[in-house]
Amino acid sequence: MDAANFAPLPVSIASSNFHEQDPAPLAKQNRRRRTGRKPAAAPGLPIDAALSGDPAQVADAIATVAFLAAQGDKNAIERFVEQVAGAPLAPGIQPAGQRIIARAFEFGWLPTDIHEAARRRVDEFAVGYLTDLMAEHRAGYPAESVDEIWQAQLDELRAAVWWTSERSHVEQWADRALLTAAEAITTALSALALLIQLPKLEQILPLPGTGARTIPHHHVDEKTLGRVRGLLAKAESTPFAEEAETLSAKAQELMTKYAIDRALLDARRTDPELPAARRIWLETPYTDAKALLIDMVIRANRARAIFVADWGFVTVVGDETDLDAVEILATSLLVQATRAMIDNATTEESRSRHYRKAFLTAYASRIGELLTTAAEATIADSPDPTHLLPALASHQQRVDRAFDTYFPTVRSRGITIRSAEGWTAGTEAADRAHFDNP
């Protein structure tokens, strides 16, 4: 079939409307053109406040410059740093940074989210600065008031207060990073501007200071999770695509069996496990095709997903025990799909962007069908289908209600395919899978 005849593929990935850019600024520009009015001049830099020596005024000046940069004034930081060269700004940077990082957390961003956004949009020095900001923010709360997943994310980032009280953090951080004073201020302002740009997200974990440790988190049995990890490690290491996909199918079977046991247990409880949410970040390029693969894994495991294209992550909603295993399987399949795509790149066409996007999209669609088939077969072979099916239906209803609560307004989107050859190759790569028990 000619590639031009391919229609956009209807996929189930959705995106919240509030993640779309507000069209109001453009509308205002158009009105100005029609009326002949000139746009208002950009506000001046707060130089006097920065040079005042008052930490509160300096903090306001720092926040203002970061805001101007976040709003699109590309030269605001450079101009500001030139005009305040040599001024003692360090006492005001810390309170400005803490105010802005707290706002990002209140907007629903978690430590891992901020780290992932930062490493995609600012340099390594700004990433390190933001890590320190998060560590300092966490230090203000007792351990028992910090959610365990929140703390685990900070631990994974090695976020800790390493500096002393003898000098300001920014001075010690600059020395550690071998930055001049001007470079340090420029980097800190760039990091803060990024934080200001972050859109408001759904709050999927309680903020520090809310007594979160009293809320238990349920995780997959370590023995089961270890077996899933083992199968997927073998799948990623084998050079044979057919064997890799068979091992992945076996991992899906184990996950489904565990989910069946959990569903039957919840059906007998008066307080069944509540759905949770987490975010999976995707590497460029082809994030929409990769998001589709995540969505296919999620659907096969009785969960829901939403893709935020502008920032490149997928939020998944489901029982925590399902999400633990789902994240591992989805990450492994992304590795396998990318490897299959690269191994298939034997011609100039197969190395093109259109081909590779089509390959990954077809691979995701077909793998999703095969995973769903494997899960359904496992459910059909269960020893107690009379009680299981109502339990799974109740489970799905809880997940759907939680998803609708997190995302009351969503829109569906499609993926346009422009390479029939890439689509065929991706489907064939996925079809090599044998989803029988090894």
N, C-alpha and C positions, 0 to 999 in steps of 0.2 A: 504494500500500500504506500502511495506517495506520502511523504512527510507532511505536505501541505494540507492533506485531508484530515490530519489528526486534530480533534477538538480538544479543548481544555478538559483534563481529567477531573471528574467530580470527586473530591476527596473530603474526608470528614474533619480535617483540621480547621479550627475556627480561630478567630481573632477578635478580642474585645474591641468594641467601638471606641472606648476611651483611650486605647493605645494608638488610635489614628491621629494624625496631626490636625490641630484645630484650624479650620479654614478661615477663621475670623481675620487674622492679619492680612491675608491676601485680599479679602473682601474690602477691608479698610483702604488698602492701596488703590484698588479699583475705584472706590468712591472719590479718593483724592484726585485721581486722574480726571474723572468726569467733572469735578468742581473746579479744577485748576489750582487747588490748594497745595502748598508744598508740605511734605512730611515734617514733623517736628524734629528739631535737631537732637542728636544723641546727647544724653546728659554728660556733663563734664566729669572728669576723674576727681575723686575726693582727696586731693593732694593735701589740703590744709588739715583735714582730719588725720591723715596718715602721719603728718609731721607734728601733730599736737603733743605727742608724748603721753597722752592719756590712753591706757590700754583699751578702754571701752570704745573710744572714738577710732582707734586704730583697728579694732576688731570689726567695727561697722564699715570702715574703709575697705578692709580686705574682702568682706562679704559683698560689698557693692561692686568691686572690680571683678570678682568671680562671677557675679550675676551678669554684668555687662558682657563678659566673655561668653558665658553660657547662652546669652541672647543673640550672639552672632557678631559682636564687635571683635574681630580677629586680632586687632592690634592693641586692645585695651590693656592687656597684661604687660606687653612690651613697653608701651608708653608709660604705664604706671611705674614699672621697675626703674626705668631711666630717670624719672622725675623724683623718685624718693631714694635714690642711691645713697647708701650710708646711713639712712635713718634707722633707729632701733625699732623695727617692726615685730620682732620675735614675741614680745609680750601680748600682742594682739592677735597673732596668727592662731595660737592655741584655742582661745575661746571662740573665734570665728569657725575654726575647723570643727570643734565639738558641736557647735550649734547646727552646722550644715550636715554633719554625719548623723546627728540625731534626727534631723528632718528626713534624711534618706531612709532610715530605719522605720520611722513613722509612716513613710510612704510604701512600706511593705517589702523593702529590699533587705535581703539577708546577707551575712558576711560573704558567703560564696558568690552570691549574685554581684555584689559590688566588686569583688576581686575579678570575676570573669568579665564584667563590663569594662573594668579598668585595663586589663591586660590586652583588650582588643582596641582601646581608643587612646590610651596615654602610654608614656614610656615606663620603663622598669623602675625608675626612681619615684615616679608618681604612684606606681602600684605599691612600693614599699612605704611611702608616706601614708597612703590610705590604710594599709595594714596596721600601722602604728596608731592611727586615729581610732580604728576599731578596737584595738587593744586598750587604749585609754578609756574609751567609752565603756567597755565591759568592766574595767577596774572599778568603776563607780557603783557597782551593784554586788550584793552578797551572792555567793555561789548558789544558794538554795533558791534564788529568785530568777535564775537564768535557765531557760529551756535546754535540755540535754543535747538536742540536735543543733541548736544555736552554738552551744559551747563546743560541740564536736567540730563544727565548721571552723571556728576560730582556732582550735587546736590543729586542724589540718593545715591551716595557713601559717601556723607557728606565730600567731599574733600574741605578743606578750609585752608587758612594760619592761623594757630593758634599760631605759635611760634613768638618770638620777635626778634628784631635785636641785642639784647645785646650779644647773643652767637650764634654759628652756629646751624643750624637746626639739624644736626646729633647728637650734644651733648644734645640738649633739647629733641629730640625724644628718645635717649637712656635713659635719666632720666625718661621720661614718661613711657617707656616700661620696666623699671627696668632691663636694660641690662648693662653689663660691657662694657668697651671700646672695648675690643677684640670681644665680642659677637656682638656689634653694627656694627663694621667694617665687620665681617663675614657675617652678615645678609644683610647689604647694598650691598656687593659684590655679594652675591647669587642673590639678586633681580636684579642687573644690568646685571649679566650673563644671566638671563632669558630674559631680554629685548633684548639682543644681539642675542639670539637664535630665536627670532620671525621672521618668514619669511615675505617676502613682499606680501602684500595683495592689492586688488583693493581699490582705494580711493572712499569711498561711501559718505563722508561728507567733505565739505571744511575745511581746517585747520584754527585754530584761526589766526586772523590777516588779513583775506582776505575780510573783509566786508560782512561776511556771513549773517548777520541779514537782509540784503536787499532781501534775497531769501526767499519767504514765504513757510511755510510748511502747507499742508492741512491735516486736521484730520477728523475722523468720527464725525458726529453730536453726541454730548454728550448724548442726549436723546436715540438715537439708540444704542450707545455703552453701555449705562446703562442697557437697556433691554437685550442686548446680555450677559453682565456680570451677570445679575440676573438669566437668564436661565441656564448659565453654573455653577453658584454657586449652584443652586438647583441640577444640574446634578452631581456635585461632592459630594454633601452631602447625596443624596439618597442611601439607601442600595440596591436598585433594579436596576440591570444593564439595564433592558428593559426601565425603566423610564428615566434613565440617558441618554441613547442613543437617545430616543425620544426628550428629552429636547435639546440635542446637535443638532439634526436635525432642530428643530425649530429655534435655533440660526443661523444655516446655512441659513435657509429661510430668516430671517431678514437681514442677511448680503447680500444675493443675491438681495433682493429687493432694498436695499440701493445702491448697485453697479449698478443696472439697472438705477436708477434715475441719478446717477453720469455719467454713460455712455451716456445717452441721453442729459444731460447738456453739456458734453464735445463735443458731436457731433455738437452742435450749436455754439461752441466757436471757435474763430480763434487761441486761444492759449490754447489747451487742456492740462490738467495736465500731467506733465512729470513723467515717472516711477522713483521710488526711490529704495533704497536697505537698508536692515538692517540684522543684524546677530542674530540668536537664538542659544544659547549655550545649550548643552545637558549634562545631568549627566550620568556618567558611572553606571553600565555596559550596554551593548547592544546598543551602540550609533548608530550603522548602522541600526538596526531595528527601533529605535526611529526617526532617520533621515528619514526613509521611511514614517513614520506616518506624519511627518512635510510635506514631499513632497506631500503626498496624499491630505492634507488639502490645500496646495498651489495650486495644479492643479485644485481642485474643485472651486477655487476662482480666476482663470484667472491670475495666477502669475507663476513664475519660481523659482527653488531652486537649489542650488549646495552645496554638502556636503564636508567639509574639514575634513577627517577622523583623520589625525594626531593630530589635535587640538580639535576636537569634537564640531564643530559648523556648522550650516547651514546658508548660505547667501540666502536671499529671495529677489526677484526683482519683483516689481509691483507698482501700484498706492499707494500712502501713505494712502489714505483712506481705501483701501483694506487691506493693511498690518497691520494697527492698529487692525482691527477686526480679521484678520487671526492669528496674534500672540496670541491673547487671546484664540481663539478657539483651536489652536494647543497645547498651554500649558495646557488647560483644558483636552483635549483628551489624552495627555500624562499621566496626573494624573489618568484619568479614566481607561486607558489601563493597567497601572501598578497595580491599585487596582484590576481589573478583573483578572490579572495574579496571584496576591497573593491569592485572594479568591479561585482561581482554584487549588492552590497547596495543594492537599489532599493526594498525594502519593509521594514516593521517586523519581519516574520518573518526576513528575510534578514540582519538586523542582530543577531539574538539569538545568545546563546552556543551553544545547542543546534544551531542552523542552521550556524554557522560551524565548529564542531567537526566536524559531519557532512560539511560541504563539504570541509574539509581532509583528512579521513580518506578520503573517496571519491576525491578528487583523487590522493592518495598511492597508493591501491590501483591505480587505473587507470594512472597514470603508470608505476608499477612494472611492470605488464604490458607496456606499450608499450616501455619501456626494455629489458626482457628480450627481447622480440621483435626489437628492433633489434640487440641483441648477438648473438642466435642467428642472425639472418640474415647478419651479418657473418662469423661463424664458418663458416656453411655455404658462403659464397662464397670462403673462403680457398683458396689454391692447393695446400695440402698437408694435407688433412683426415686422411689416414692417420696422420701423425705428430702432428698437432695435438691430436686428441681424447685420446690417452693422456697427452700432456703436460699438457693442461688438467685431466684427472682427477687426475694426480699433484699438480698445483698445489693443487687443492681439498682433497686429503687433507692436505697440509701445513698449509693454513689451518685445517682442522677440528681437527687435532691441537693446533695452537697455541691455538685458541679454547678447547678443552677443558682445556688446561693453565692458561690464565689464569682460566677460569671453570668449575671442576669441578662446581659445583652451581648450577643456574639453574632458574628457573620461567617458564613461558609465561604471558602475560597477554593479555587482549582489550580492545577498546575498545567501549563501549556507545554506540550511536547512537540519538538521540531525535528526529531530524528527518529524515523521509523526503524532504522537499522539499530540504533541504540536501544529502543524499546524491545525489539525482538531479542537482542543479545541479553538484555537484563532479565527478560522472562525466561529464556533458556537457561541462564545461570541459576535462577531460583528453582526451575523445574528439575534440575539434576538432584534435588533433594529426595531422599527416601525417608518417609516419616513412619517407618515401621520400627519396632524395637530392635536395637542392634543385638 
